[in-house]
Amino acid sequence: MPLKTLALFFLIPLVIACNSHQNNKKENLKKEDAVLSSKPILNADIDTLQTYFLEVYKEGTMSSMYSLNQAFKSAVHFYDSTSNYYKKIKALNYLGRSYLALSKPAEAFPAFILADSLYQAHKIKDIPLKHSIDYYSVYAKVQFTKKLHFNETVAVYEKYKEGPKDAYVFALSEEYLARVYIDSAKYDKAIPKLQSAIAYFEKESYNLSTSIAYSVLGVAYDGKEDIDRSLQAYQHSIAIGEKLKEPNYAVLASNSYNIGLMYQDRLGNATKAITYLEKAVAYDQKSAAQQGYLVDDYTSLAAAYLAKFDLHNAKIYAELALSIANEKLPETEFYRRAIAYFTLSNVLSENNENETALVLAQKGYVLITENTPEKHRYVCNANLHLGNAFLKNKDTLKAISCFKKTAQIAKEIDRAVFEVQANKALLNLSKNSQEMQKIFLRQDAIFTEKFENAYKYQMENELQKLNFYEKNNEDELRFKTFEHLSNLIHKEDLYAEIAIQLKAAEIAIFNEKSNFNTKKAIQAFIQKLITSKNNYQNPNNKVFFSNQLKEPVAKVLQVVYQNYKKTNDKEYLQLAFQLMEVNKNTALLQGLQYLSFKNIAGIPKEVFEREEDLQEKMNNNYQYIHYYKNNSLANEDSIRKLFQKQLAYEKEYSSFLLDVEKKYPNYANAKKLTVIKDYSDFIKNKIQEDEVVLLYFMDTSIWYRMELSKKGVQLEQFKNAAVISNQIEHLQNQIYQRQSITTLSNSLSESILPKFDASIKRITIIADDFLNVIPFEILQVEKRFLFESKAIRYAGSVQLLNKQMELQSSKSNSNWVGFAPQYTTSKLPNNAKEVARIQEIIGGKSYLENQATKVNFIAESSQSGILHLATHTELNQVNPMFNQMWFSSTNKKQSLTAAEVYNLNIPAHLAVLSSCNTGFGKLEKSEGLMSMSRSFTYAGVSSTLMSMWKVPDKETSEIMVSFYKYLSLGKPKDEALQLAKLEYLKKQDDDALRHPYYWAGFIVSGNVEPLPTNQNTIIYFIFGALLLGLGLFFLLKWKKS
């Protein structure tokens, strides 16, 4: 990220002080009379005007500069008319200085030239005045020509270094030279000059100049990577600047930005970084700053939010930055534009948009390398970002090349921050022990010399060492490294992900030590996971953070499994269950908990209404952003305004949640995730006698399967996860291409399924990671598909299934409503027939063709027990919130997005999503498939029937009708679907149509209990039974007689 140095060679201190005000000149002119009404400024003597001018730099009242400029003009004319050349020369000198302060070097330069000419002609003897004229003549020239003129500046400085001089001007010249030295990376020369200037400014109370000089000093120390002194300098500048009568927002913004950047890039403290960077944005907006500064602010905020696993805000800021950079910045601002490309590239990479991310990184790289010499920090940064993009695209060789180039250049030009990051990447990729040890030694040297307080970078480095020593069985070094890491993390308890990894490492290292309580440590680890997850209010951010936890959970699960096998201690079995559950579908679970606790005692209805209103605003605005971004006619300003509105809503919602947590702690706590205690109650109360629950945990190489049934619990470990992942990918392709799946189906069945007891008739699958993408029904056991002998249902986790079963038990509405829109393109010829036939079986209400609208669906969704949607569905693999079901093929406003469903309240027993891909979507490690079906579960639906691929229309209709037939007979949902599929196969004479592609796509998840019988139906049944009984009674009596 670029520092806001305010130190370009042609920017003099006076101009810097006024940058924020030249853009607000109209506003300032309105204020001038009020500011200066007490001072007879226009007709004042030049000595009085000089005092007023210098007071500006003591008090910071820069809005008076325009009036001072007018007064100096009048003074020049007055003294010219009276032939008082000495005072005219002084007036010209300050007229030029006021022009410079107003960023008008073209007007300033002639004033100094004339002043110097008169000084020479009239043989004036005032050395301080001549010093000022000489100094500002060069400065005006620098400003006007945009060239350095360094030798002339140094000549003036040396000329007046000894003997009489204008002390204030001399201090300014020291500061200016320091800026030039900084721009040439000569920090050791810059710092003494700044310290000398600051000493004078402080002594004479030039507070504005002091604030600016401290800001430049911060840049100099930062260049030397002296973090502590740099922070102190920036903070001094802010403290002085905020006390000025008119705070200089440009300087305050620069300081806040640079502090934020230091916390983010150097110290790795994203929380503090965001605090300062948001201040920088506020200051820059107040000062109407250059667009480039806002690009800096936004790119840095994006990086900071990404470091906090807040992918949502990171993407908003990154897109804002790139939008401004591409539209508003000139070609000369190539570095800022490149950083904007790199930042969005990083964000998209974390969202697995890897191809787009690489394109953006390459654009940034070209901008840098075409405009910068090779041995430059910009090139270091470019190679680092490009390397990360190559790595995400699995081009490891190119990534390594970029990282090595970064490290090499960074070392040569002494930019350790880039070298540290490149070395970190190289350590992750290297398999050469000797090479890794050399890199570790280099990292240690850098941290000792330059980054003593960069705790996050040090902790990441120590974690890499721990993994290295573990692989090499170097236990003594593991213990030593662990102790060092423990000491580091206690210094700043801000890094949840590192704390979790550290706890996992502790368990792995000390497990076999006699004085170590492994069970207690594992319980603490699980609690730390839960606590960390609860810190994320945004469900998408919770998913992103949860994805990072797979590796530490796998490490602890390995210890638990080993201990269980050694001891046969059932407590380890319970801990394994908790670990396999703790990172599964927790964002979805939390959504259901919110529905459960909406009626909690003591919470005013207005609180929920306010929360829902804010959520709706955020959701609607985000959809507008999505629409405008995909509309070629939309202008960038409109999109940026929507982004700004989104950020405002997000902050308002965060403030609302903090307020609710303070006022209603019970409600806040009720929404939080908790640790599931054990599986005993679930087995006792929720599992049937003929049922087994299969709970999976998949890592990169090792995987686990737990079986829960009335007969007990079994846990097994396997070591062929990579093979299974590859087989599943091939099986998917065979299904889509309608090829024979027999070989792979049998192989996978032997790998991932246990041997079933003959009594088992139903299976609940709680899959994990890549196991989510296939229906287990197609696995073959003894030459038969699994579903032929077993009814199968799916669940996100045991906790989630528990919650879904609780939700269904509280519902009695079984009214059915069906929707079958008419499409002018991509027609579904059977959807209306499907809905009509189902209505004949189950009753209820149907909306066909033009009546099947989004508005009608939303109205019916909150008051129907069964929802049936025979529609088209479109997946969005980039942002699953924009998965959508179409109620029209021409009107985009008639599409129902997942984001909209998430914000609905749908208290239904069952949603049948009779459409393509409603159970498929983007795969997340922790949450599984981010499908359309998931949004219905989040909204409160107890059970969903969904499709795993583009299911054919005709076969879908046949299976749906049969499913409802069996449902109406009181069958459980999983069994009803099983029977419907079996009936479909029985009817097929065409072998091609018996392929799983045609029937296996639909699966059912959640609570599969039979639909509740309508209360009226029960009354009619009882009444009918009584009538039948009475009729039999009288019939028998009549026969006897």
Rosetta blueprint (number, residue, H / E / L):
1 M L
2 P L
3 L L
4 K L
5 T L
6 L L
7 A L
8 L L
9 F L
10 F L
11 L L
12 I L
13 P H
14 L H
15 V H
16 I H
17 A H
18 C H
19 N H
20 S H
21 H H
22 Q H
23 N L
24 N L
25 K H
26 K H
27 E H
28 N H
29 L H
30 K H
31 K H
32 E H
33 D H
34 A H
35 V H
36 L H
37 S L
38 S L
39 K L
40 P L
41 I L
42 L L
43 N L
44 A L
45 D L
46 I H
47 D H
48 T H
49 L H
50 Q H
51 T H
52 Y H
53 F H
54 L H
55 E H
56 V H
57 Y H
58 K H
59 E H
60 G L
61 T L
62 M H
63 S H
64 S H
65 M H
66 Y H
67 S H
68 L H
69 N H
70 Q H
71 A H
72 F H
73 K H
74 S H
75 A H
76 V H
77 H H
78 F H
79 Y H
80 D H
81 S H
82 T L
83 S L
84 N L
85 Y H
86 Y H
87 K H
88 K H
89 I H
90 K H
91 A H
92 L H
93 N H
94 Y H
95 L H
96 G H
97 R H
98 S H
99 Y H
100 L H
101 A H
102 L L
103 S L
104 K L
105 P H
106 A H
107 E H
108 A H
109 F H
110 P H
111 A H
112 F H
113 I H
114 L H
115 A H
116 D H
117 S H
118 L H
119 Y H
120 Q H
121 A H
122 H L
123 K L
124 I L
125 K L
126 D L
127 I H
128 P H
129 L H
130 K H
131 H H
132 S H
133 I H
134 D H
135 Y H
136 Y H
137 S H
138 V H
139 Y H
140 A H
141 K H
142 V H
143 Q H
144 F H
145 T H
146 K L
147 K L
148 L L
149 H L
150 F H
151 N H
152 E H
153 T H
154 V H
155 A H
156 V H
157 Y H
158 E H
159 K H
160 Y L
161 K L
162 E L
163 G L
164 P L
165 K L
166 D L
167 A H
168 Y H
169 V H
170 F H
171 A H
172 L H
173 S H
174 E H
175 E H
176 Y H
177 L H
178 A H
179 R H
180 V H
181 Y H
182 I H
183 D H
184 S L
185 A L
186 K L
187 Y H
188 D H
189 K H
190 A H
191 I H
192 P H
193 K H
194 L H
195 Q H
196 S H
197 A H
198 I H
199 A H
200 Y H
201 F H
202 E H
203 K H
204 E L
205 S L
206 Y L
207 N H
208 L H
209 S H
210 T H
211 S H
212 I H
213 A H
214 Y H
215 S H
216 V H
217 L H
218 G H
219 V H
220 A H
221 Y H
222 D H
223 G H
224 K L
225 E L
226 D L
227 I H
228 D H
229 R H
230 S H
231 L H
232 Q H
233 A H
234 Y H
235 Q H
236 H H
237 S H
238 I H
239 A H
240 I H
241 G H
242 E L
243 K L
244 L L
245 K L
246 E L
247 P L
248 N L
249 Y H
250 A H
251 V H
252 L H
253 A H
254 S H
255 N H
256 S H
257 Y H
258 N H
259 I H
260 G H
261 L H
262 M H
263 Y H
264 Q H
265 D H
266 R H
267 L L
268 G L
269 N L
270 A H
271 T H
272 K H
273 A H
274 I H
275 T H
276 Y H
277 L H
278 E H
279 K H
280 A H
281 V H
282 A H
283 Y H
284 D H
285 Q H
286 K H
287 S L
288 A L
289 A L
290 Q L
291 Q H
292 G H
293 Y H
294 L H
295 V H
296 D H
297 D H
298 Y H
299 T H
300 S H
301 L H
302 A H
303 A H
304 A H
305 Y H
306 L H
307 A H
308 K L
309 F L
310 D L
311 L H
312 H H
313 N H
314 A H
315 K H
316 I H
317 Y H
318 A H
319 E H
320 L H
321 A H
322 L H
323 S H
324 I H
325 A H
326 N H
327 E H
328 K H
329 L L
330 P L
331 E H
332 T H
333 E H
334 F H
335 Y H
336 R H
337 R H
338 A H
339 I H
340 A H
341 Y H
342 F H
343 T H
344 L H
345 S H
346 N H
347 V H
348 L H
349 S H
350 E H
351 N L
352 N L
353 E L
354 N H
355 E H
356 T H
357 A H
358 L H
359 V H
360 L H
361 A H
362 Q H
363 K H
364 G H
365 Y H
366 V H
367 L H
368 I H
369 T H
370 E L
371 N L
372 T L
373 P L
374 E L
375 K L
376 H L
377 R H
378 Y H
379 V H
380 C H
381 N H
382 A H
383 N H
384 L H
385 H H
386 L H
387 G H
388 N H
389 A H
390 F H
391 L H
392 K H
393 N L
394 K L
395 D L
396 T H
397 L H
398 K H
399 A H
400 I H
401 S H
402 C H
403 F H
404 K H
405 K H
406 T H
407 A H
408 Q H
409 I H
410 A H
411 K H
412 E H
413 I H
414 D L
415 R L
416 A H
417 V H
418 F H
419 E H
420 V H
421 Q H
422 A H
423 N H
424 K H
425 A H
426 L H
427 L H
428 N H
429 L H
430 S L
431 K L
432 N L
433 S H
434 Q H
435 E H
436 M H
437 Q H
438 K H
439 I H
440 F H
441 L H
442 R H
443 Q H
444 D H
445 A H
446 I H
447 F H
448 T H
449 E H
450 K L
451 F L
452 E L
453 N L
454 A L
455 Y H
456 K H
457 Y H
458 Q H
459 M H
460 E H
461 N H
462 E H
463 L H
464 Q H
465 K H
466 L H
467 N H
468 F H
469 Y H
470 E H
471 K H
472 N L
473 N L
474 E L
475 D H
476 E H
477 L H
478 R H
479 F H
480 K H
481 T H
482 F H
483 E H
484 H H
485 L H
486 S H
487 N H
488 L H
489 I H
490 H H
491 K H
492 E L
493 D L
494 L L
495 Y L
496 A H
497 E H
498 I H
499 A H
500 I H
501 Q H
502 L H
503 K H
504 A H
505 A H
506 E H
507 I H
508 A H
509 I H
510 F H
511 N L
512 E L
513 K L
514 S L
515 N L
516 F L
517 N L
518 T H
519 K H
520 K H
521 A H
522 I H
523 Q H
524 A H
525 F H
526 I H
527 Q H
528 K H
529 L H
530 I H
531 T H
532 S H
533 K H
534 N H
535 N L
536 Y L
537 Q L
538 N L
539 P H
540 N H
541 N H
542 K H
543 V H
544 F H
545 F H
546 S H
547 N H
548 Q L
549 L L
550 K H
551 E H
552 P H
553 V H
554 A H
555 K H
556 V H
557 L H
558 Q H
559 V H
560 V H
561 Y H
562 Q H
563 N H
564 Y H
565 K H
566 K H
567 T H
568 N L
569 D L
570 K H
571 E H
572 Y H
573 L H
574 Q H
575 L H
576 A H
577 F H
578 Q H
579 L H
580 M H
581 E H
582 V H
583 N L
584 K L
585 N L
586 T H
587 A H
588 L H
589 L H
590 Q H
591 G H
592 L H
593 Q H
594 Y H
595 L H
596 S H
597 F L
598 K L
599 N L
600 I L
601 A L
602 G L
603 I L
604 P L
605 K H
606 E H
607 V H
608 F H
609 E H
610 R H
611 E H
612 E H
613 D H
614 L H
615 Q H
616 E H
617 K H
618 M H
619 N H
620 N H
621 N H
622 Y H
623 Q H
624 Y H
625 I H
626 H H
627 Y H
628 Y H
629 K H
630 N L
631 N L
632 S L
633 L L
634 A L
635 N L
636 E H
637 D H
638 S H
639 I H
640 R H
641 K H
642 L H
643 F H
644 Q H
645 K H
646 Q H
647 L H
648 A H
649 Y H
650 E H
651 K H
652 E H
653 Y H
654 S H
655 S H
656 F H
657 L H
658 L H
659 D H
660 V H
661 E H
662 K H
663 K H
664 Y L
665 P H
666 N H
667 Y H
668 A H
669 N H
670 A H
671 K L
672 K L
673 L L
674 T L
675 V L
676 I L
677 K L
678 D L
679 Y L
680 S H
681 D H
682 F H
683 I H
684 K H
685 N H
686 K L
687 I L
688 Q L
689 E L
690 D L
691 E E
692 V E
693 V E
694 L E
695 L E
696 Y E
697 F E
698 M E
699 D L
700 T L
701 S L
702 I L
703 W E
704 Y E
705 R E
706 M E
707 E E
708 L E
709 S E
710 K L
711 K L
712 G E
713 V E
714 Q E
715 L E
716 E E
717 Q E
718 F E
719 K L
720 N L
721 A H
722 A H
723 V H
724 I H
725 S H
726 N H
727 Q H
728 I H
729 E H
730 H H
731 L H
732 Q H
733 N H
734 Q H
735 I H
736 Y H
737 Q L
738 R L
739 Q L
740 S L
741 I L
742 T H
743 T H
744 L H
745 S H
746 N H
747 S H
748 L H
749 S H
750 E H
751 S H
752 I H
753 L L
754 P L
755 K L
756 F L
757 D L
758 A L
759 S L
760 I L
761 K L
762 R E
763 I E
764 T E
765 I E
766 I E
767 A L
768 D L
769 D H
770 F H
771 L H
772 N H
773 V H
774 I L
775 P L
776 F H
777 E H
778 I H
779 L L
780 Q E
781 V E
782 E L
783 K L
784 R E
785 F E
786 L H
787 F H
788 E H
789 S L
790 K L
791 A E
792 I E
793 R E
794 Y E
795 A L
796 G L
797 S L
798 V H
799 Q H
800 L H
801 L H
802 N H
803 K H
804 Q H
805 M H
806 E H
807 L H
808 Q H
809 S H
810 S L
811 K L
812 S L
813 N L
814 S L
815 N L
816 W E
817 V E
818 G E
819 F E
820 A E
821 P L
822 Q L
823 Y L
824 T L
825 T L
826 S L
827 K L
828 L L
829 P L
830 N L
831 N H
832 A H
833 K H
834 E H
835 V H
836 A H
837 R H
838 I H
839 Q H
840 E H
841 I H
842 I H
843 G L
844 G L
845 K E
846 S E
847 Y E
848 L E
849 E H
850 N H
851 Q H
852 A L
853 T L
854 K H
855 V H
856 N H
857 F H
858 I H
859 A H
860 E H
861 S H
862 S L
863 Q L
864 S L
865 G L
866 I E
867 L E
868 H E
869 L E
870 A L
871 T L
872 H E
873 T E
874 E E
875 L L
876 N L
877 Q L
878 V L
879 N L
880 P H
881 M H
882 F H
883 N L
884 Q E
885 M E
886 W E
887 F L
888 S L
889 S L
890 T L
891 N L
892 K H
893 K H
894 Q H
895 S E
896 L E
897 T E
898 A H
899 A H
900 E H
901 V H
902 Y H
903 N L
904 L L
905 N L
906 I L
907 P L
908 A L
909 H L
910 L E
911 A E
912 V E
913 L E
914 S L
915 S L
916 C L
917 N L
918 T L
919 G L
920 F L
921 G E
922 K E
923 L E
924 E E
925 K L
926 S L
927 E L
928 G E
929 L E
930 M E
931 S E
932 M H
933 S H
934 R H
935 S H
936 F H
937 T H
938 Y H
939 A L
940 G L
941 V L
942 S L
943 S E
944 T E
945 L E
946 M E
947 S E
948 M L
949 W L
950 K L
951 V L
952 P L
953 D H
954 K H
955 E H
956 T H
957 S H
958 E H
959 I H
960 M H
961 V H
962 S H
963 F H
964 Y H
965 K H
966 Y H
967 L H
968 S H
969 L L
970 G L
971 K L
972 P L
973 K H
974 D H
975 E H
976 A H
977 L H
978 Q H
979 L H
980 A H
981 K H
982 L H
983 E H
984 Y H
985 L H
986 K H
987 K H
988 Q L
989 D L
990 D L
991 D H
992 A H
993 L H
994 R H
995 H L
996 P H
997 Y H
998 Y H
999 W H
1000 A L
1001 G L
1002 F E
1003 I E
1004 V E
1005 S E
1006 G E
1007 N L
1008 V L
1009 E L
1010 P L
1011 L L
1012 P L
1013 T L
1014 N L
1015 Q H
1016 N H
1017 T H
1018 I H
1019 I H
1020 Y H
1021 F H
1022 I H
1023 F H
1024 G H
1025 A H
1026 L H
1027 L H
1028 L H
1029 G H
1030 L H
1031 G H
1032 L H
1033 F H
1034 F H
1035 L H
1036 L H
1037 K H
1038 W H
1039 K H
1040 K H
1041 S L
